[in-house]
Amino acid sequence: MTGESTAVVSQYARTMVAGGSEGGAGWHPGTPPESWEHTDAEAAGSGPRYLLLGPLELRLEGRPCTPTALKPRALLALLLLRANQQSSADALIEDLWNGRPPRSALAALQMYVSGLRRILDPGHSRDGLDARHHPLLPTVGSGYLLRVGPGELDLDEFREQAALGRSRLAAGDCQAADHAFRRALTLSRGTPLGDLTQADLPGFYGVRLAEEQLAVVQDRIGADICQGRAREVTGELRELCARYPLREAFHEQLMLALTATGRQTEALEVYAEARRTVVAAGGIEPGSALRTAQQAVLRVRSPLNAGHESCRSALNAEQGRLFPR
């Protein structure tokens, strides 16, 4: 193994992990890996616990209290997606009925809000207090605001762990980054908002959450490769390439993993297949990142070990020197 070859692949791995978050690999909506144990923050006695990264759930003092009717559940999801932000009644109506509200929409919305308020704090309505000043779901202007505290929403915790992982990655600590990414992914319980498909909400909400999860999985796989676990993620990446053939980032990572284990010919076959798929689908050539991956594979003359120490040592290498045009 030559020093130049190791630098080429380890620097490419570093680039993939740090900057390749548009897609993702290794996590499939609706099928959380068995090895990731779900570890909700214990919220018993400390406030509500809201779960968006899978079927919608509301837990109060450890007890499930999710609304059973579809529209109130959809409303809760919308308020959580805008947690601690004011949501106008018009915007909520627009999303709840996906641009086709009935004439009774405003009255229905007010009824759903009242129901949520009773679930969130039964004592407030029992005591005859002003519903507009509800402690968790007050009226704000012409709409409503759901107050969510630290540690109460799984999406907030997911994003915090993802940001922590990326900051550790930027510092060159792939092991700590990997731990943070895995911690984030333990919060994934399946397809985000998967139980609300019949609610007719705008589809982009679920798509956005799924994209965030897939991006973290891609980062996690990149950290694995940086730590020398390329062989372990190869099968996972092959499956993801088959599931999402137009996500070039998956193909890039698979090429890197194969090259790191001395399987350059297979890596080039992956590129050729990805190129055929992209050209057939859109009539354009693959992006620059995938082409750069091909050039990195072509430069390698011997089996590689793109391990963690090599990744750290490559931090000071310049991309232009490794991949001259």
Disulfide bonds with the S-S distance in Angstrom:
none
